[in-house]
Amino acid sequence: MRYFCRVSYDGTPFCGWQRQAGGRSVQQCLEEAATTILRHETAVTGAGRTDAGVHARAQGAHFNCEPIRDIGRFTVSMNAVLPPEIAVYGVTEVHDSFHARFSAIRRSYRYTICLRKSPLLAGRSWQVTYRVDWNRLADETAALLGEHDFTAFCSSGSGSRTAICTVTAASIVRENDCMVFSIEANRFVYKMVRSIIGTLVDIGRGELHLSCADIIERKDRSLAGTTAPPDGLVLDNVIYPEVE
């Protein structure tokens, strides 16, 4: 049978979601925990591959196993075996055709920029203390909406065949001493969100003189800004019609 679950994690101590030689990944920890609880080798498939240091609130994942008699007890057992930086919740049976990656229709991310030194947000935000025109950036985000070729915001090493994504929501708002950027799309390319954030900040501080619209149109990564650090990025949600 196939089961779906949500996974939340602090990505700081991991090399990313995907199993990698010589590094401890979120996927590896989940598979080891599930294998221990279910007493057979268990593969876990995620909705996407978050990079090293990137966090998740509601990553989606699926795995196959014999029928689980008590899902509540299974969830408790998984969380007891998993390291403190990872938790599973929302375990539910799904159809065999369900796929954590390919059944997803949208994904959303949040990126937190802290405007002052904040020990409580260290590792959870990018601390930016120089002057940035945040009002301008609120206007710049409008250029991200709709279907575009995001080649200019795709880092080298991407295995994607296309950089075309449809962005359904994008905003940047102030929350206390932080600026929070939110974006939702049907798909994302490699380091796209962090590249967008770095570019927005470079525009807002006057380091870049092109607009987001110009950069998207030219499809040239060298025209975009720096890649923001992973600390502030959270995979906030993965939307599935089957399990919502």
Summary of the structure (lengths in Angstrom):
residues: 244
radius of gyration: 18.9
end to end distance: 19.5
largest distance: 59.7
contacts: 764
relative contact order: 0.19
helix: 27%
strand: 32%
